[in-house]
Amino acid sequence: MTDTGRNARRIFLASILALFTAGLSFSLRASVIRDIETEILVAIDPVASATLAGSILGVAFLGFASTLLVGSIFLEAIGMGRMLVFSGTCFAVGTGLVVASETLRLLWLGFLLSGLGWGFAEASVNPLVAAVYPNDRTSRLNIVHAWWPAGIIAGGLLGLGLGALGLGWRMQFAAIVLPAVATIAICVGVRFPSTERAAAGVSIGEMIAEIPKRPMFLVWWGCMFLTAASELAPGQWIDLTLTRTVGMRGIWLLIYVSGMMFVLRHFAGPIAHRVSNSGMLWGSSVLALLGLLALANAHSPQTAIGAATIWGLGVCFMWPTMLANVSERYPRGGELFIGLMGFAGAMAIQFVLPQLGAIFDRAKLEASGGEAAFAALQGDALEVVLRGAAATSFQTLAILPAILIVVFGAIVLWDRSRSRRVDSVESFVKDAG
């Protein structure tokens, strides 16, 4: 193997490890949030503890969004290698703060730093993979993003395994430090390329100027809010809510769906060659809608697994395919356009998760007849109320892929009509010649 090949391989490995760490953190946040709620948040506000839990989970996405926005603009100046090192550092420090926390403020700060680490990873990995594999973006981006659900699987199994051994949520969460430090170590001595935008001689000013020139990008940007919320919000919410309603730990559903993603994302390239990116996103939205509605009505392990299968098939390709699609359609937008897409996705979750918590809390109080009545509930009566609140939150989320079905359907029809016009012109020119 040549030095160039070895360098590319280490870059790809560093990218995989960075996203694995992000997935591990995502999963463990979902796994330990119930323990954090019980140990810390209920003491702060027993009535609105779910709202507080949603806010803490959401702040990680705020950090994610902030880093993507700033990092995408200055990625070439900072360097993609340094961004990966910053990612590992933020994950390590943020995890340490959460493990040591006894207050809401420290939890908030630790989750924020974890979000910053995730943002540094996403801001660098996506344009980095696009630069190293310019002719195979959809396939390579889906493969590298397969290690995000691999991290989720590892985090879910670690949480369950260490919990079964009697180790508390703090020891479980501390596992994030190991791959975070490994990400830093693997970047040492690697030669990282320039971004595609910089290599093509497109300046930062020209990259920013592409935004008003490409109004259709704003449609894709808006769609990213909805695709990300359809995928990531249920992933963070599933253990906190469905554990109380389906007769099994909700984290098992997240592990199961993540396993599906890990396998299926390796086949995104062949699928994209048979079906257009927009067509694949339309089909994904249909399945996501059906899956969320099914999760809202799941009341047993069997129905929960069936619902999770449909939802998982729906959201499997959404995030990496959205990024690859924008990269292909708007190459002069460079890392800024890719980063803005990630920013949209992150901000969607930062907004949606606290709202889900508020919806859940309102639904449980309305069903029980008020705060005092809810506090007095026990046993089956409490389970009925919580089941209804969980159903309400997932039904609300189902509105998002329903909107996407309409938008992506219109894009598919537009792309096909444009393709027919191009084919007609080419045929006319060929016949005339």
N, C-alpha and C positions, 0 to 999 in steps of 0.2 A: 504494500500500500504506500502511495506517495505521501510526502509531508502534507500536501494540500488535502488529500483524502483523510489522513489522520486528523488534521485540524477540523475538517468539516464534521467528522464523526464525533469529536469531543464537543463541538458546538451543539450538535444535535443532542448528545447525551446531557449536556448542561441544561439545555432547554427542557428536556424531558424531566430532569430532576427538579427544576424550578417549578414546573407545573404540578409535579407529584407532591411537592411540599405544600403548594397552594391547595390542592385537593385534600391532602391530609388535614390541614388546618380547617378547611371548610367542614369536613366530616366530623372532626373532633369538637368543633364549635356546636354543631347540631347534636352531637352525642352527649355533651356535658351540660347543655343549657338547662335541662330539667333539674340537674343537681345544683347548678348555680341559682336557679330560681328558688328551689327549696331552701338552700342554705343561706342565701344572701338577700334575694329580691323580695321574698314573701315578708321578711322582717321589715323591709323598707315600705312596702305598700301591698298588703295581702289581697286587696280587691283588684288592683291594676298590675299584678305581677307579670301577666302575659304581655301587657303593653311594654313594660320595662324590658322584658326578655327580647321582644321584637326590636326595641330601640338599640339594645346592646349589639344584637346580631347585625342590625342595619348599619351601625357605625363602621363596621369592617368594610362594608361596601362604599361608604363615604370616603374612607382612605383609599380604597381601590380606585374609585372614580377620580379623586384628586390627583393621584400619581399618574394615571393614564393621561389626563388632560395636559399636565405640565410636562411629563416625561416624553410624550409623543412629539411635542414641539421642539424640545431640546435634546432629543435622543442622540442625534449625530454629534452634537457638541459634548454631551456627557460621555457617550460611548456605550454600546450595547453590552460590552463586558462588565463595565462598572455598574450598569443597571442591575445585572444579575447578582453582583456582589452586594449591592444595596438591598436587593430582595432578600437574600439569605440573612443579612444582618437584621433587618426589620422583623423578620419572622422569629429569629432567635431572641431578640430583646423583647418583642411584644409578648411572646409566649411566656417568658420569664415573669413579666409583670402580671399576667393573668394568673399564673400559678401562685404568685405571692400575694394576690389581692384579697382584701377583706372588705373593701368599700366599692361603691358604684363607680367612683371616679377612676380608681385603678383599673377596674374591669373595662371601662370605657376606653382608657388610654391604651391598654394592652390589645384590645380588639381593633382599635384604630391603627396601631402599628402593624398588626397582622394584615390589615387591609392594605396598608402602604406597601408591605412586602409583596402582596399579591399583585398590586398595580405595577410595581417595578418589573415583576416577572412578565406580566402580560404585555406591558409596553415594549419590552425588549424581545421577547420570544417570537411574537407574531411577525414583525418585520425582519427579524433575524432569519427565521426559517424561510420566509419569502425571498430573502437575498441569497441564501445558500442554495435554494432549490427553486429557481425562477420558473422552470418549465413543469413543475409538478406541485403546485401550491395547494390545491384542494386536497390531494392525497396526503401530502406531508403535514399540512396543518391539522388534518383530522387525526393522523397518527400521533403527532406530538400531543394533541389535545386528548388522545385516548389515555394518556398518563395522568390527566386530571381525575377521571373517574377511578383510575388505579389507586391514586392517593386516597380517594373517598373510601374505597373498599378497605384499604389498609387501616385507615382511621376508624372505620366502623368496627372492624374485627378487633383492633387493638382495644378500643373502648369496651367492647363486650368481654374480651378475654381478661383484661386487667381488672375489670369490674368483678368478674366471677372469682378472681383471686383475692378479692377484698381490698384492692388498691383503689383509692379514691379518685375523684375527677381531676385533681391536681396532678397526680402521677400520670394519669392517662394523657392529659393535655401536654405534659412536658415532652412527650415523644416527638413533637414537631421539631425540637432543637436539632436532632441528629441529621435529618436530610437538609435542614437549613444550613448547617455548618458544612456539609458535604458539597452543597452547591457552590459555596465560596471557594472551597479547596479545588474543585475541578476546573474553575475558571483561571487558575494560576497558570501562566505560561501559554495561554491560548491566544492566537491572533484572530481577533474579531473583525469582520468586514465592515465596510461602510454600508449605509442603507442604500437600497435601490435608487431612491430619490437623489441622494448625494452622488452616487456613482454615475447617474445619468446627467449630472450637471444642473439639476433643478434646484434652485435656491429655496430657502425657507419662505421668502416672500412670495415666490411663484407658487409654492405649495399651498400657502394660505389663500392666495388669489384664486385657486381652483374652486374654492367653496361656492362663491357666487356664480361661477361659470357652470357649475354642475348642480342645478336645482333638484334634480332627481335624487342626488345623494341625500338630501334632507328627508326624502321619503324613506330611504333605507335606514337612515339614522333614527327616525321615529319608530320604524319597525323593530329596531334593535331593543328599544325600551320594552316592547311587548314580548319578543322572543326570549330575552333574558329573564323577564319576570315569570314567563311560563315555565322555564326550566329551573332557575336557581331558587326562586322564592319557595316553591313546594319542597325543594330539597332541604332547605333550612328549617322548614315548618313541620315536616312530616313526622319527626320523632316526638316533638313536643305535643302534637295534637293526636295523631292516630294511635299512639301507644295506649291512649286512654279509651279507644273505641273499637279496635279491631282484634283484641285478644293476643297481641304480640308486640314486641318492641318495634316501633316505627323505623328505627335505624336499620333493621334487617331489610326493609323495603328499599332504603337508599343504597345499601350494599348490593342488593339484587339488581337494581336498575343500573348502578354504576358498572357492574359486571357486564351487562348487556352493552353499555356504551363502549367499554374497553374493547370488546370483540368487534362490534359493528363499525366503529370508527376506522378500523383498519381496512374496511371495504368501501369507504366513501368514494374513493377515486373511480372504481369501476361503475358505481351507481351514478356518479355525476356524468360519466361519459354516455350513459344510456338515457338519463333524464337531466334536464337543465337544472342549474342551481335553484332557480326560482320555482321550478316544478317540484323539486325535492322539498323545498321549504313550504310549499302549499300543502303537500301531503303530510308533512310533519305537523303542520298546524291543525289539520283535521284530527289526527291521532291524539295530539295534545289536548284538544277540546274534549274528545270522548274520554280520555284518561282522567282528566281532572273531574269531570262529572261522575265518573265511576268511583274515584277516590272519595268524593263527597258522600256516596251512598254505600261505601264499604263498611261492613259490620262484623267481619270474620276474617281470619287469616287467609282463607281461600279467595274471598272476594277482593281482599286488599292486594294480594299477589296478582290476580287477574287485572285489576285496575292499574296497578303499578307497571305491568307489562305494556299495556296500551300507552300509558303516559310516557314511559321510557322510550318506546319506539318513536313516539312523536318528537321528543326533545333531543334525541340522541345526536343528530347532526346540526342542530340549529346554530349554535355559537360559532364553531369553526367554519361552517358553510357561509354564514353571513360575512365573516371576515374575508374568506377567500373570494367571495362574490364581489365585494367592494374593491378588493385589491386588483381583481381582473378588470373590472369596469372602469376604475379610476386610478390608473397607475401613477399619474402625476400628482395625485393626492398623497402618495407615499405613506410614511408612518403616521402622519397627522390624521388621515382619513381612517386608518386602522385603529388608531388610538381613540378617536372620537367615537367610533363604534363601541369600543370597550367601555368608554366613559358613559355612553348612553345606557349600556347594560347595567353597569354598576350603580348608577344613580337611580335606575328603575327599582333595584332591589332595596336600596337605602330608603326609598320612599315607600315601597310596597310592604316590607316586613313590619314596620311600626303600625301601618294601617291594618295589616292582618291581625296583629295583636289587639288593636282597638276593636276591630270587627268581632273577634272571638270573645273579648270581654263584654262587649255590648250584648251579643247574642246570648251569652250564658246568664247575664243579669235579667234580660227581658224574659227568657224562658223560665227562670226561677221566681220572678216577681220582685226583684230588687236585691240590694246588697245584703240586707239582714236575712232574707229568705235563702239566698245562695249560701251564706255562711253556715246556715243550719242544715244544709243538705248533706246526706251521707248515703253510702251504699249505692243501690241500683238507681235511686232517684238522681244522685249526683252524676252517675255515668250517662243517664239519658240526656241530661242537660249538656254535659260536655260533648256528647256525640252530636247533638244538634248544633252546637257552636262550631265544631270542627267541620261539619257539613256546610254550614253557611260560609265559612272562610274559603273552602275549596270551590264552592259554587261561584263565589265572587271572582276568584282567579280565572275561572273558565271563560269569563267575558273576554279576556285578552287574546287567546288564540282564535276566538270567534271573529274578532276584528281582523286578525291576520289572514284568515281564510279569504276574506273579501279583498284585502289589499294585494296579497300574493296572487290571487286569481286574476286580478286586473293586470298585474305585471306580466304574468304568463301569457295572457292574450295579447298584450302589447308587444312582447318580444316575438311572438309567433307572427303577428301581422307585419312587423318590421323585417323579420327574416324572409317572409314571402315577398315583400317588396324588393329586397336586395336580390333574391334569387331571380325575380322577374326581370330586373334591370340587367343582371349578368347574362341571363338567357337571351335577352334582346340584343345585347352587344355581341354575344357570340354568334347569333344567327345573322346579324348584320355584317359581321366580319366574314 
